[in-house]
């Protein structure tokens, strides 16, 4: 099988410095790849050679769309081709936001499904383990919505379950005590708005980061609202948050039901909410799993090992 790379495309951009990207492809497939000039020849078992051909076609299209290929993006492209679930250009090419020359886009089929659900629904719930991009992609989508004037403000909140007795002895105001719990939200916002811009937006009230308790009694109109770490809400707190939604607003609720920090005996509002709201139009539920973890490969293995352990414990309890 032969792939002819368009003459206006740099082979270095496609194959990497010292062929580092080519070597990734060679290691992932049972095929031989020969490059001469701008022609790529693929030999080996026919089905495998065809997959490698499709892979190079997708990489060329990503280049044509202005993407810089990296070891990370080529690795994700290989996973998508091997999974045979979606075209890599449909997933990696769905750019939500560009910051400092770097594009933010979904990297897995599950993440793409999550982003599409946020665009479509008024209220989106995402449940999945750490590293699946739940918060990061929601913030990127929210900042873009703000830039395009789809909403007039962003509100990011999370329950500060430790903000009671165990923080009471610390000096400072309530905000200073709670601030460490908000740091993941600040980190994402800093990256997407810039360290100089964020304080100005917060001072004007365009962006607000606050503990969940501060949502009580409010009606949030024309806003993009993100509830992070929602596994640490009680059913009553979840209901309180959901009923804050006003006209022209959109909300994303995310969390990891394997990391609940509520006191023993308290139910998580995130666990029961799907049973309550599953039949309401305008609400989407997205489940993310180990395959959607985009951190180090070992994190995927850890998440999967814990899932299997939990299933084994549950079956033995039965």
Secondary structure by P-SEA (a helix, b strand, c coil): ccccccccccccccccccaaaaaaaaaaccbbbbbcccbbbbbccaaaaaaaaaaaaaaaaaaaacccccaaaaaaaaaaaaaccccaaaaaacccccccccccccccaaaaaaaaaaacccbbbbbbcccccaaaaaaaaaaaaaaaccccbbbbbbbccccccccccccccccccccccaaaaaaaaaaaccaaaaaaaaaaccbbbbccccccccccccccccccccccccaaaaaaaaacccccbbbbbbbbccccccccccccccccccccccccccbbbbbbccccccccaaaaaaaaaaaaaaaaaaaaac
